[in-house]
Amino acid sequence: MAAPKIILYTNHLCPWAHRAHIALKELGLDYEEVIIDLDKPREPWYLEINPRGLVPTISYNGTIIPESAIVTQLLADAHPSHLVPPSNTPEGAIQRAHISFFVDTFVSKVLPHSFAAHRASTDEERSAATLALVEAIEKNNVEALLYPEGSGSGPFFRGAEKITLAEALTGSFLLRFLSLHKPEYGLLAPELPELLEKRTPKFLSWAQKVVAQESVNYIWDEKVVGERSAKKWKGAKA
């Protein structure tokens, strides 16, 4: 099979676009990168490619596909690997269902509390939102979804030895969970690491292993992301 021609329209500071980078790195695919400036109105040429103006968008052998989860799924489906088994087997279909439910739980039940902490106007509000984030991990049985009874012995989703599509779709947010609590950024409460270690240790251990992977952190610049995010959210509150 000939290598696909891939153009990724992206921005390294966007956690949603970051998803595609993780998949591309894990799959070992070559690609051309076009950086979209998110700090100014989108140029007409990009709106012709993606009328929503969002990143990421991918051109895969000339076919344009937008939206981070769809782009990442496309890459995983087009290039079967350790990320997810082929869908034409019961095992593959079931694994996809497990991953979809886990990612939906993470994005819809846990992640919103992170954004609430970013929007907080007082330390008390930020602490409450951060506590709610940890409680959401508990209440929605995220640790049990990560490591259900009978799963493998590996450190990743359902005991996998290598990262899966579940990690590709959540890793960029885990990077932020484990950094934006620092006082120089102040977007999550400083007690977050202690709360995670005390109340959701399996989740914390998983997150630490995920963010240590080269495919997850190779475009990550904590200082740039942290400072830009702090400026963005403080500016929005002002």
Salt bridges, closest charged atoms under 4 A:
GLU26 OE1 - HIS82 NE2 2.55
GLU32 OE1 - LYS5 NZ 3.98
GLU33 OE2 - HIS12 NE2 2.90
GLU33 OE2 - HIS21 ND1 3.88
ASP39 OD1 - ARG228 NH2 2.54
GLU43 OE2 - LYS40 NZ 3.80
GLU67 OE2 - ARG52 NH1 2.88
ASP77 OD1 - ARG96 NH2 2.18
ASP123 OD1 - ARG126 NH1 3.42
GLU138 OE1 - ARG199 NH2 2.75
GLU214 OE2 - LYS25 NZ 3.70
GLU222 OE2 - LYS182 NZ 3.02
GLU227 OE2 - LYS223 NZ 2.99
